[in-house]
Amino acid sequence: MNEQDGFHVAAVKFVELVEERTDGKISIEIFPNAQLGDERTLLESMQIGTVEMGVITNGPVANFVEEIAVFELPFLFPSPEDAYAVLDGEIGQELLDKLEEVDLKGLAYAERGFRNLTNSVRPVRTPADVEGLKIRVMENPVYIDTFQALGANAVPMAWTEALTAMQQQTIDGQENPINVIYSFKLYEPQQYLSLTRHTYAPAIIVMSLDYWNQLPADAQQILEEAAQEAAEYERQWNADMASEQLDALRANGMNVIENPDIAAFQNAVAPVYDQYGEAFGDYLSRIRSQIGQ
């Protein structure tokens, strides 16, 4: 992501905390703007140890640990607070620990946030308005199936490719939180924004397991604590900036549909739960139990 994005905010805070608490013994260099590759490439690079760390959207991580895609189910979390309670609790920790099975070390959950739909064709107020639109989604089967259930032509691709595709109008739209829509100036190729809040997407501060295992225990503790603090800092930053960024999108000519028919969208994606309800073991039922659904 670029330097205006929440991921960069989290990374900068993490660097500050770690360097301060280790008296500079651990120094960290940040590479924004996909300098080291897209998210999947970063994860693969961490597996083999050529990149030490990254802040990665949950969607691509689910290609490595399938169960973590449970968080991506549409309309699962009613509020950020519900999401944080699950992510920072027992369920979230269990799924972070599973990353060690694929040579990765999960440190904490930052966030991508609640995702919203943009497009360059028409206002979207109901699922019928989505039908036939070519929508870029993350390379994750839950997202693909969610948008297919809405009648869209779901196109999985890396974010770096999606930016070019929107400019060239080879896709009609995409879905992301307000922060991403703002920081990448999507008001230029996309005229319409619908506040669907259809999925809450975590992001994981993740490290190469091989590199992690080389660190002394006291350094590991500092990294874990700093990651959690940086994640919570980024969540609050996103919340603080959302209204200002939404106003800026409107000021730049974006047509914002504030009250799409959420109940209709929930009904339309119900088949996704039929498809994936048992795919994630007991994680879905445990999450629902925790948040009182």
PLY file of the C-alpha trace (Angstrom):
ply
format ascii 1.0
element vertex 293
property float x
property float y
property float z
element edge 292
property int vertex1
property int vertex2
end_header
0.00 0.00 0.00
1.00 3.65 -0.23
2.03 6.04 2.52
-1.52 7.38 2.98
-2.89 3.93 3.83
-3.68 2.47 7.26
-1.22 -0.37 6.68
1.59 2.16 6.44
0.33 3.89 9.59
0.47 0.53 11.42
3.95 -0.22 10.07
5.34 3.16 11.11
3.91 2.81 14.62
5.32 -0.73 14.90
8.79 0.48 13.88
8.69 3.30 16.44
7.68 0.97 19.27
10.20 -1.76 18.46
13.17 0.55 17.96
12.35 2.43 21.16
11.92 -0.71 23.26
15.05 -2.41 21.96
17.15 0.77 22.20
17.71 0.52 18.45
19.07 -3.04 18.56
16.31 -4.05 16.15
15.98 -1.66 13.22
13.21 -2.06 10.67
13.00 -0.73 7.11
9.58 -0.20 5.51
8.95 -0.83 1.81
5.58 0.65 0.76
3.98 0.77 -2.71
4.40 -2.94 -3.51
8.18 -2.53 -3.81
8.65 -6.11 -2.62
5.70 -7.55 -4.54
1.97 -8.08 -4.09
0.52 -9.67 -0.96
0.73 -13.28 -2.10
4.33 -12.76 -3.22
5.16 -11.24 0.18
3.73 -14.25 2.00
5.69 -16.65 -0.19
8.83 -14.55 0.35
8.31 -14.75 4.13
7.95 -18.52 3.89
11.39 -18.84 2.31
12.91 -16.06 4.42
13.73 -13.46 1.77
11.32 -10.97 3.39
11.13 -10.79 7.19
7.70 -9.19 7.76
4.58 -7.77 6.17
1.14 -6.33 6.87
-1.15 -8.53 4.80
-4.89 -8.42 4.17
-6.61 -11.50 5.56
-7.98 -12.57 2.16
-4.65 -13.61 0.61
-3.58 -15.23 3.90
-6.56 -17.59 3.58
-4.85 -19.18 0.58
-2.27 -20.49 3.05
-4.52 -21.24 6.06
-8.03 -21.97 4.81
-9.83 -21.63 8.16
-8.81 -17.98 8.54
-11.20 -17.14 5.69
-14.05 -17.56 8.19
-13.55 -13.88 9.02
-14.34 -12.98 5.41
-17.90 -14.33 5.42
-20.30 -11.56 4.38
-22.09 -9.58 7.10
-20.56 -11.76 9.83
-19.56 -8.93 12.20
-22.23 -6.33 13.05
-19.65 -3.85 14.37
-15.89 -3.27 14.65
-16.12 -3.98 18.38
-17.55 -7.45 17.71
-14.70 -8.14 15.30
-12.03 -6.94 17.71
-13.39 -9.09 20.53
-13.10 -12.21 18.36
-9.76 -11.35 16.76
-8.06 -10.38 20.02
-9.50 -13.37 21.87
-9.10 -17.13 21.87
-10.44 -17.72 18.35
-8.18 -15.13 16.79
-5.11 -16.49 18.58
-5.85 -20.06 17.50
-5.94 -18.99 13.87
-2.76 -16.92 14.19
-1.05 -20.00 15.64
-2.09 -22.04 12.59
0.15 -19.87 10.43
3.14 -21.66 11.95
2.04 -24.78 10.04
2.94 -22.94 6.81
6.20 -21.35 8.03
4.67 -18.02 9.00
4.29 -16.31 12.39
1.16 -14.26 13.00
1.75 -11.46 15.51
-1.50 -9.47 15.63
-4.59 -8.41 13.71
-4.59 -4.92 12.30
-7.46 -4.19 9.94
-8.41 -3.51 6.39
-11.87 -2.69 7.71
-15.46 -2.88 6.50
-15.50 -3.16 2.73
-17.71 -1.14 0.38
-18.49 -1.37 -3.31
-17.43 1.14 -5.97
-18.07 1.06 -9.70
-18.01 3.23 -12.81
-21.36 2.16 -14.30
-24.31 2.96 -12.01
-25.45 3.58 -8.44
-25.83 0.35 -6.46
-28.71 0.29 -4.00
-29.85 -3.35 -4.25
-28.32 -6.67 -5.35
-30.12 -6.25 -8.67
-27.90 -3.23 -9.36
-24.80 -5.42 -9.02
-25.94 -7.96 -11.61
-23.60 -8.18 -14.57
-20.97 -5.81 -13.21
-17.36 -6.96 -13.57
-16.04 -6.56 -10.01
-12.44 -7.10 -8.91
-12.20 -9.17 -5.74
-9.28 -10.48 -3.72
-7.82 -13.83 -4.68
-9.98 -15.65 -2.16
-12.85 -18.08 -2.86
-15.19 -16.57 -0.24
-15.05 -13.19 -1.98
-15.48 -14.76 -5.40
-18.53 -16.73 -4.29
-20.01 -13.77 -2.42
-20.02 -11.57 -5.51
-21.17 -14.35 -7.77
-24.12 -14.79 -5.40
-24.90 -11.10 -6.01
-24.89 -11.69 -9.76
-21.58 -9.97 -10.45
-18.83 -11.22 -12.70
-16.24 -11.64 -9.91
-12.68 -11.15 -11.17
-9.93 -12.20 -8.73
-6.72 -10.24 -9.16
-3.93 -8.64 -7.20
-4.50 -5.03 -6.13
-1.63 -3.71 -8.24
-3.31 -5.17 -11.35
-6.74 -3.89 -10.29
-5.60 -0.27 -10.30
-4.57 -0.53 -13.94
-7.72 -2.47 -14.85
-9.94 0.29 -13.42
-8.07 2.97 -15.32
-8.35 0.98 -18.55
-12.02 0.14 -17.76
-11.47 -3.58 -18.22
-13.29 -4.00 -14.91
-16.32 -2.03 -13.72
-15.62 -1.89 -10.02
-13.99 -3.16 -6.86
-14.68 -3.41 -3.13
-12.57 -2.00 -0.32
-12.80 0.10 2.84
-13.12 3.89 2.71
-9.44 4.32 3.56
-8.30 2.44 0.45
-10.83 4.15 -1.80
-9.55 7.50 -0.55
-5.81 6.83 -0.44
-5.75 5.45 -4.00
-7.99 8.25 -5.36
-10.53 5.79 -6.71
-12.89 8.72 -7.27
-10.95 9.25 -10.51
-11.83 5.95 -12.28
-14.95 5.16 -10.18
-17.97 7.46 -9.91
-20.18 5.46 -7.53
-19.63 4.32 -3.94
-22.18 2.20 -2.05
-21.68 1.86 1.70
-22.55 -1.83 1.74
-20.13 -2.73 4.56
-20.56 -6.27 3.26
-17.44 -7.79 4.82
-15.11 -6.94 7.67
-11.54 -7.69 6.63
-8.76 -8.09 9.19
-5.14 -7.65 8.25
-2.34 -9.64 9.80
1.03 -8.39 10.98
2.96 -11.47 9.98
6.59 -12.59 10.05
8.78 -15.26 8.56
8.73 -18.16 11.05
12.36 -18.92 10.32
13.34 -15.35 11.18
11.13 -15.39 14.27
12.82 -18.53 15.53
16.23 -16.85 15.29
15.22 -14.11 17.73
15.78 -14.30 21.50
12.69 -14.64 23.69
12.83 -11.07 24.99
12.89 -9.69 21.44
9.99 -11.93 20.46
7.94 -10.56 23.34
8.69 -6.98 22.32
7.67 -7.70 18.73
4.38 -9.32 19.74
3.45 -6.52 22.13
4.44 -3.81 19.65
2.44 -5.51 16.88
-0.71 -5.57 19.02
-0.28 -1.93 20.01
0.38 -0.89 16.41
-2.71 -2.83 15.29
-4.93 -1.10 17.85
-3.42 2.26 16.92
-4.25 1.66 13.24
-7.82 0.60 14.04
-8.39 3.86 15.91
-6.75 5.86 13.12
-9.12 4.29 10.60
-12.12 5.18 12.77
-10.90 8.75 13.26
-10.25 9.30 9.56
-13.36 7.67 8.05
-15.70 10.68 8.14
-13.06 13.09 6.83
-12.12 10.72 4.00
-15.76 10.16 3.03
-16.27 13.93 2.83
-13.19 14.18 0.61
-14.54 11.50 -1.72
-17.79 13.44 -2.09
-15.86 16.67 -2.66
-14.01 14.96 -5.49
-17.24 14.08 -7.24
-18.03 10.60 -5.98
-21.72 9.72 -5.76
-22.11 8.11 -2.31
-25.09 5.81 -1.71
-25.30 5.88 2.08
-28.23 3.54 2.68
-28.25 0.60 0.29
-30.75 -2.17 1.05
-28.54 -4.17 3.45
-31.28 -6.72 4.24
-31.58 -7.53 0.53
-27.82 -7.96 0.27
-27.80 -10.26 3.31
-30.55 -12.40 1.78
-28.73 -12.57 -1.53
-25.50 -13.88 0.01
-27.20 -16.45 2.28
-26.09 -19.29 -0.08
-22.47 -18.46 0.80
-23.19 -19.60 4.37
-24.80 -22.79 3.04
-21.66 -23.40 1.03
-19.08 -22.58 3.69
-20.96 -23.18 6.93
-19.03 -26.35 7.74
-15.87 -25.60 5.77
-14.17 -23.84 8.68
-14.68 -26.50 11.34
-16.44 -25.05 14.39
-15.03 -21.54 13.98
-18.20 -20.06 12.49
-20.45 -21.42 15.24
-17.98 -20.27 17.90
-17.81 -16.76 16.45
-21.58 -16.52 16.26
-21.90 -17.73 19.82
-19.37 -15.17 21.04
-21.06 -12.20 19.33
-24.55 -13.34 20.29
-25.92 -14.34 16.90
0 1
1 2
2 3
3 4
4 5
5 6
6 7
7 8
8 9
9 10
10 11
11 12
12 13
13 14
14 15
15 16
16 17
17 18
18 19
19 20
20 21
21 22
22 23
23 24
24 25
25 26
26 27
27 28
28 29
29 30
30 31
31 32
32 33
33 34
34 35
35 36
36 37
37 38
38 39
39 40
40 41
41 42
42 43
43 44
44 45
45 46
46 47
47 48
48 49
49 50
50 51
51 52
52 53
53 54
54 55
55 56
56 57
57 58
58 59
59 60
60 61
61 62
62 63
63 64
64 65
65 66
66 67
67 68
68 69
69 70
70 71
71 72
72 73
73 74
74 75
75 76
76 77
77 78
78 79
79 80
80 81
81 82
82 83
83 84
84 85
85 86
86 87
87 88
88 89
89 90
90 91
91 92
92 93
93 94
94 95
95 96
96 97
97 98
98 99
99 100
100 101
101 102
102 103
103 104
104 105
105 106
106 107
107 108
108 109
109 110
110 111
111 112
112 113
113 114
114 115
115 116
116 117
117 118
118 119
119 120
120 121
121 122
122 123
123 124
124 125
125 126
126 127
127 128
128 129
129 130
130 131
131 132
132 133
133 134
134 135
135 136
136 137
137 138
138 139
139 140
140 141
141 142
142 143
143 144
144 145
145 146
146 147
147 148
148 149
149 150
150 151
151 152
152 153
153 154
154 155
155 156
156 157
157 158
158 159
159 160
160 161
161 162
162 163
163 164
164 165
165 166
166 167
167 168
168 169
169 170
170 171
171 172
172 173
173 174
174 175
175 176
176 177
177 178
178 179
179 180
180 181
181 182
182 183
183 184
184 185
185 186
186 187
187 188
188 189
189 190
190 191
191 192
192 193
193 194
194 195
195 196
196 197
197 198
198 199
199 200
200 201
201 202
202 203
203 204
204 205
205 206
206 207
207 208
208 209
209 210
210 211
211 212
212 213
213 214
214 215
215 216
216 217
217 218
218 219
219 220
220 221
221 222
222 223
223 224
224 225
225 226
226 227
227 228
228 229
229 230
230 231
231 232
232 233
233 234
234 235
235 236
236 237
237 238
238 239
239 240
240 241
241 242
242 243
243 244
244 245
245 246
246 247
247 248
248 249
249 250
250 251
251 252
252 253
253 254
254 255
255 256
256 257
257 258
258 259
259 260
260 261
261 262
262 263
263 264
264 265
265 266
266 267
267 268
268 269
269 270
270 271
271 272
272 273
273 274
274 275
275 276
276 277
277 278
278 279
279 280
280 281
281 282
282 283
283 284
284 285
285 286
286 287
287 288
288 289
289 290
290 291
291 292
